[in-house]
Amino acid sequence: MTETVYKYMKVQNRPYSVNDVVSNLHNEYGKVAVQKAIDRLVSEGKIFEKVYGKQKVYCVVQDLSQDVDDLMRIDKEMQAHANEVESKYQELEREIKITEALLTSVKSSITIEEAKQQKAELEENINALTVKLDSLMEASGTEDLGKRKRETEAALNDYSREYRKRKRLCTNIIDCILENYPGTKAELYEEIGMESKVVT
């Protein structure tokens, strides 16, 4: 198998990653086997390895008599191929992160069946508490507190309006008296026995 890999790369005479070799050999050999074959060829000096970032690219060692321009072309091809592989790798990493985030979100949320079950349990609990409250109110003769509260608030509003009306009348009268009164407002209050406490 090592010889097959070498012959293929020698005939093609261009840079490849391990995945490229596996794919181009129509997946006849597994990735692990191809990697071992390439590692062996590298150790034998038949193939050389170049690392670009996180990517490894392999190419057949060229004959020293080969044209320099051809060698430069191969090197440029290796660089371009490595950039392409790196770009695909980063794109896959982004897709994996998006998928992992989606999976985490799905795992943390409850299913529709679980939501329905929780809703049924809550409704049952509310009904039970409502029955219990009605029984307690009936047994103790407790009146409707909501109604009592509304009535009390209405009465308080009426008293507050009446108080403000009378306060305004009283203030107007005192202001009229003070126009001709020889003393201060405090002295007037003391003389007529009136406290200046204001009720809000």
C-alpha positions as CSV (number, residue, x, y, z in Angstrom):
1,M,0.0,0.0,0.0
2,T,2.9,2.3,0.7
3,E,4.1,1.8,-2.9
4,T,0.6,2.6,-4.2
5,V,0.5,5.9,-2.3
6,Y,4.0,6.8,-3.5
7,K,3.3,6.0,-7.2
8,Y,0.1,8.0,-7.1
9,M,1.8,11.1,-5.6
10,K,4.8,10.7,-7.9
11,V,2.5,10.5,-11.0
12,Q,0.4,13.5,-9.9
13,N,3.5,15.4,-8.7
14,R,1.5,18.0,-6.7
15,P,0.8,18.6,-3.0
16,Y,-1.9,16.7,-1.2
17,S,-3.1,16.4,2.4
18,V,-3.8,12.9,3.8
19,N,-7.5,13.4,3.3
20,D,-6.9,14.3,-0.4
21,V,-4.9,11.1,-0.9
22,V,-7.6,8.9,0.8
23,S,-10.3,10.6,-1.3
24,N,-8.4,10.4,-4.6
25,L,-7.7,6.7,-4.0
26,H,-11.5,6.3,-3.8
27,N,-11.4,5.4,-0.1
28,E,-9.8,2.1,-0.9
29,Y,-7.6,2.6,2.1
30,G,-8.5,4.1,5.5
31,K,-7.1,7.4,6.7
32,V,-5.0,5.8,9.4
33,A,-3.3,3.4,6.9
34,V,-2.6,6.2,4.4
35,Q,-1.2,8.3,7.2
36,K,1.2,5.5,8.2
37,A,2.3,5.0,4.6
38,I,3.0,8.7,4.2
39,D,4.9,8.9,7.5
40,R,7.0,6.0,6.3
41,L,7.7,7.6,2.9
42,V,8.6,10.8,4.7
43,S,11.1,8.9,6.9
44,E,12.5,7.3,3.8
45,G,13.0,10.7,2.2
46,K,10.7,10.0,-0.7
47,I,8.1,12.5,0.4
48,F,8.6,15.8,2.2
49,E,6.2,17.4,4.6
50,K,5.3,21.1,5.0
51,V,3.3,22.6,7.8
52,Y,1.0,25.6,7.2
53,G,-0.6,26.6,10.4
54,K,-2.6,23.6,11.6
55,Q,-2.4,21.8,8.2
56,K,0.2,19.3,6.9
57,V,0.7,19.0,3.2
58,Y,2.9,16.4,1.5
59,C,4.7,16.3,-1.8
60,V,7.1,13.9,-3.6
61,V,10.8,14.8,-3.3
62,Q,11.8,16.2,-6.6
63,D,14.8,15.2,-8.7
64,L,17.6,17.7,-8.2
65,S,17.9,18.0,-12.0
66,Q,14.3,19.3,-12.2
67,D,13.7,22.9,-13.3
68,V,13.8,25.6,-10.6
69,D,10.6,27.2,-12.0
70,D,8.8,23.9,-11.7
71,L,9.9,23.5,-8.1
72,M,8.7,27.0,-7.3
73,R,5.4,26.2,-9.0
74,I,5.0,23.1,-6.8
75,D,5.8,25.2,-3.7
76,K,3.2,27.8,-4.6
77,E,0.7,25.0,-5.3
78,M,1.4,23.6,-1.8
79,Q,0.9,27.0,-0.2
80,A,-2.4,27.6,-2.1
81,H,-3.6,24.1,-1.3
82,A,-2.7,24.5,2.4
83,N,-4.6,27.9,2.5
84,E,-7.7,26.2,1.0
85,V,-7.5,23.3,3.5
86,E,-7.1,25.8,6.4
87,S,-10.1,27.8,5.2
88,K,-12.3,24.7,5.0
89,Y,-11.0,23.7,8.4
90,Q,-12.0,27.0,9.9
91,E,-15.4,26.9,8.2
92,L,-16.0,23.4,9.7
93,E,-14.9,24.7,13.1
94,R,-17.5,27.5,12.9
95,E,-20.2,25.1,11.9
96,I,-19.3,22.7,14.8
97,K,-19.5,25.6,17.3
98,I,-22.9,26.7,15.9
99,T,-24.2,23.1,16.1
100,E,-22.8,22.6,19.6
101,A,-24.5,25.8,20.8
102,L,-27.8,24.7,19.2
103,L,-27.5,21.2,20.9
104,T,-26.8,22.8,24.3
105,S,-29.9,25.0,23.8
106,V,-32.1,22.1,22.9
107,K,-30.8,20.0,25.8
108,S,-31.5,22.8,28.3
109,S,-35.1,23.4,27.2
110,I,-38.0,21.1,28.1
111,T,-39.9,19.1,25.5
112,I,-43.5,19.9,24.5
113,E,-44.7,16.8,26.4
114,E,-42.9,17.9,29.5
115,A,-44.4,21.4,29.2
116,K,-47.9,19.9,28.8
117,Q,-47.3,17.8,31.9
118,Q,-46.1,20.8,33.9
119,K,-49.1,22.8,32.8
120,A,-51.5,20.0,33.9
121,E,-49.8,19.7,37.3
122,L,-50.0,23.5,37.9
123,E,-53.7,23.6,36.9
124,E,-54.4,20.7,39.2
125,N,-52.5,22.5,42.0
126,I,-54.4,25.7,41.4
127,N,-57.8,23.9,41.5
128,A,-56.9,22.2,44.8
129,L,-55.8,25.4,46.4
130,T,-59.0,27.2,45.2
131,V,-61.2,24.5,46.7
132,K,-59.2,24.7,50.0
133,L,-59.5,28.5,50.1
134,D,-63.3,28.3,49.5
135,S,-63.7,25.8,52.3
136,L,-61.7,27.9,54.7
137,M,-63.7,31.0,53.9
138,E,-67.0,29.2,54.2
139,A,-66.0,27.6,57.5
140,S,-64.8,30.8,59.1
141,G,-67.5,33.0,57.6
142,T,-64.8,35.2,56.1
143,E,-66.2,37.9,53.8
144,D,-65.0,38.7,50.3
145,L,-61.8,40.6,51.1
146,G,-61.5,41.9,47.6
147,K,-64.9,43.5,47.7
148,R,-64.2,45.0,51.2
149,K,-60.9,46.4,49.9
150,R,-62.6,48.1,47.0
151,E,-65.3,49.6,49.2
152,T,-62.7,50.9,51.7
153,E,-60.6,52.5,48.9
154,A,-63.8,54.2,47.5
155,A,-64.7,55.5,51.0
156,L,-61.1,56.8,51.5
157,N,-61.2,58.6,48.2
158,D,-64.5,60.3,49.2
159,Y,-63.0,61.4,52.6
160,S,-59.9,62.7,50.9
161,R,-61.8,64.8,48.5
162,E,-64.0,66.2,51.3
163,Y,-60.9,66.9,53.4
164,R,-59.2,68.8,50.6
165,K,-62.3,70.9,50.0
166,R,-62.6,71.9,53.7
167,K,-58.9,72.5,54.0
168,R,-59.1,74.9,51.0
169,L,-62.1,76.8,52.6
170,C,-60.3,77.0,55.9
171,T,-57.1,78.3,54.3
172,N,-59.0,81.0,52.4
173,I,-60.7,82.2,55.6
174,I,-57.4,82.3,57.6
175,D,-55.7,84.2,54.7
176,C,-58.5,86.8,54.8
177,I,-58.1,87.2,58.6
178,L,-54.3,87.5,58.3
179,E,-54.7,90.5,55.9
180,N,-55.8,92.7,58.9
181,Y,-54.4,90.7,61.8
182,P,-51.6,92.5,63.7
183,G,-49.6,89.3,64.5
184,T,-48.2,86.3,62.7
185,K,-49.9,83.2,61.4
186,A,-48.5,81.2,64.4
187,E,-49.9,83.8,66.8
188,L,-53.3,83.6,65.2
189,Y,-53.3,79.8,65.4
190,E,-52.4,80.0,69.0
191,E,-55.1,82.6,69.7
192,I,-57.9,80.6,68.1
193,G,-56.6,77.3,69.4
194,M,-55.9,75.8,66.0
195,E,-53.1,73.3,65.3
196,S,-51.1,73.7,62.1
197,K,-50.7,69.9,61.6
198,V,-51.5,69.0,58.0
199,V,-53.2,65.7,57.2
200,T,-52.2,64.4,53.7
